[in-house]
Amino acid sequence: MKKSLNLNSHLCLALLVSVLAVSGCKTAPDLTEASAQALIQAKYDAQPAVGVNIRVDDPGMLQGIDAKYWTRTKMYPNKFWADFALTAEGKKVVTLTGGGDVIQWRPDNAGDKNYSIMVVTVATNHLKARDVTNIHDDTVPGVTGTAKVADYTEGVNLDGVPAPLASIAHNAGNQLGTKHTANFALDNGAWKLFSTN
């Protein structure tokens, strides 16, 4: 009887130890691409909405004329310099980075294919996180404990931008997305965005 009681108490103790070990050893929740993207997007949504910088080269200038965003007001004697005034429609959709409402078109020569100017969309939006990949465990400076890192693309948002201007934005030379890294930390059993770079 004494041996049986002793065996039962050892079994109970072993069971209690295993229960405590299992409950004390919590595993981190899975960080999926969708959940990582949602955490990054929440950061962008909390920041002020911004206009999109659009590089306008020679083909873009012609597209802008066709869309009636600007019109030529002056041609210079060298025949490749010109001034273009923003139209009423143009002022509704873009601003000039240098201010004012006159585009001073000043290429180096008649065959200069690299000359461009920058305009900014009047429509403002939050940046977009997309294409989250390569989620992996890593050491993140400033994070004690479990951390993960992921690659993603930070993209501009052309919602509310008229189709002709969006078309100019898709011309060669415009950068509509850039690669970044996001760092995540486990905080009270849930993943939090720690930083981006």
C-alpha positions in Angstrom: 0.0 0.0 0.0 2.8 2.4 0.9 4.6 1.6 -2.4 1.4 2.2 -4.3 0.9 5.6 -2.6 4.5 6.5 -3.3 4.2 5.5 -6.9 0.9 7.6 -7.3 2.6 10.6 -5.7 5.5 10.3 -8.1 3.2 10.0 -11.1 1.2 13.1 -9.9 4.4 15.0 -9.5 5.7 14.0 -12.9 2.3 15.0 -14.5 2.4 18.4 -12.7 6.0 19.0 -13.9 5.1 18.2 -17.5 2.0 20.4 -17.4 4.0 23.3 -16.0 6.7 22.7 -18.7 4.2 22.7 -21.5 2.3 25.8 -20.3 5.5 27.7 -19.6 7.0 27.0 -23.0 4.8 29.1 -25.3 5.7 29.1 -29.0 5.6 32.3 -31.0 2.6 32.7 -33.3 3.3 32.4 -37.0 4.1 35.6 -38.9 2.5 35.2 -42.3 3.1 37.4 -45.3 -0.4 38.8 -45.0 -0.1 39.6 -41.3 3.4 41.2 -41.8 1.9 43.3 -44.7 -1.0 44.4 -42.5 1.4 45.5 -39.7 3.5 47.5 -42.2 0.5 49.0 -43.9 -0.9 50.1 -40.5 2.3 52.2 -40.0 1.8 53.8 -43.4 -1.9 54.5 -42.7 -0.9 56.3 -39.5 1.4 58.7 -41.4 0.1 61.7 -43.4 -1.0 61.1 -46.9 1.4 62.4 -49.6 1.4 63.3 -53.2 3.4 61.3 -55.8 6.5 62.8 -57.4 6.3 62.2 -61.1 9.3 62.6 -63.5 8.1 64.2 -66.7 10.4 63.7 -69.7 9.9 64.7 -73.4 7.2 62.0 -74.1 5.6 63.0 -70.7 5.5 66.6 -71.8 3.6 65.7 -75.0 1.2 63.5 -72.9 0.6 66.5 -70.6 -0.1 68.7 -73.6 -2.6 66.1 -75.0 -4.3 65.9 -71.6 -4.5 69.7 -71.5 -2.5 69.9 -68.2 -0.1 72.5 -69.7 0.2 74.6 -72.8 3.3 76.2 -74.4 3.4 79.9 -73.9 6.9 80.7 -75.2 9.4 79.2 -77.6 13.1 80.4 -77.3 15.3 81.2 -80.4 17.3 78.0 -79.9 14.0 76.1 -80.7 14.4 73.6 -77.8 13.8 75.8 -74.8 10.2 76.6 -74.0 7.8 77.8 -71.2 4.6 75.9 -70.5 1.9 77.3 -68.3 -0.3 75.0 -66.2 -3.9 75.1 -67.4 -6.8 75.3 -65.0 -7.1 71.5 -65.4 -3.4 71.1 -64.8 -3.6 73.0 -61.6 -6.3 70.6 -60.3 -4.0 67.6 -60.8 -0.3 68.7 -60.3 1.9 71.2 -58.6 5.4 72.1 -59.6 8.2 71.2 -57.2 9.8 74.6 -57.6 6.4 76.4 -57.1 4.6 78.7 -59.5 2.6 77.6 -62.5 5.1 77.8 -65.3 7.3 74.8 -66.5 10.6 76.1 -67.7 11.7 73.5 -70.1 15.5 73.8 -70.5 17.2 70.7 -72.0 21.0 71.0 -72.8 20.4 70.6 -76.5 17.8 69.6 -79.1 18.6 65.9 -78.8 18.8 65.8 -74.9 16.7 62.7 -74.0 17.6 62.8 -70.3 16.1 66.2 -69.4 13.0 66.1 -67.2 11.1 68.1 -64.6 9.2 66.9 -61.5 5.6 67.5 -60.7 3.7 66.3 -57.6 0.1 65.0 -57.7 -2.5 67.1 -56.0 -4.2 63.8 -55.0 -2.6 62.5 -51.8 -2.6 59.0 -50.5 -0.9 56.7 -48.1 2.1 54.7 -49.3 1.3 51.0 -49.9 3.2 47.9 -48.6 3.2 45.0 -51.0 5.1 41.9 -52.0 6.2 40.8 -48.5 8.7 37.9 -48.9 11.6 36.2 -47.1 10.2 36.2 -43.6 12.9 34.7 -41.3 14.2 34.7 -37.8 17.0 37.2 -37.2 18.8 39.3 -34.7 17.4 42.9 -34.7 19.4 45.6 -32.8 17.2 46.9 -30.0 15.0 43.8 -29.8 15.6 41.5 -26.9 14.1 38.1 -27.5 12.4 36.7 -30.6 12.6 38.8 -33.8 11.9 38.3 -37.5 12.8 40.2 -40.6 11.0 40.4 -44.0 11.6 42.1 -47.3 8.8 44.1 -48.9 8.2 46.8 -51.5 7.0 50.3 -50.5 4.9 51.6 -53.4 3.2 54.9 -54.2 -0.6 55.0 -54.4 -2.1 56.5 -57.5 -5.7 56.3 -56.3 -7.6 59.5 -57.4 -4.9 60.4 -60.0 -6.5 60.9 -63.5 -5.6 58.3 -66.1 -3.5 60.6 -68.3 -1.3 61.6 -65.3 -1.1 58.0 -64.1 0.1 57.1 -67.6 2.9 59.7 -67.3 3.8 58.2 -63.9 4.3 54.8 -65.5 6.8 56.2 -68.1 10.4 55.0 -67.9 12.4 56.8 -65.3 9.7 56.9 -62.7 10.2 54.9 -59.5 6.8 53.7 -58.2 8.2 51.3 -55.6 11.3 50.7 -53.6 12.6 47.7 -51.7 12.7 47.8 -47.9 13.2 45.6 -44.9 10.8 45.3 -42.0 11.8 44.2 -38.5 9.3 42.6 -36.2 9.5 41.9 -32.4 7.4 39.5 -30.3 5.5 41.6 -27.7 3.3 39.8 -25.2 2.7 36.9 -27.5 1.9 39.0 -30.6 4.1 40.3 -33.5 4.6 44.0 -33.6 6.4 46.1 -36.3 9.6 47.3 -34.7 11.2 49.3 -37.5 11.6 49.6 -41.3 14.6 50.5 -43.3 
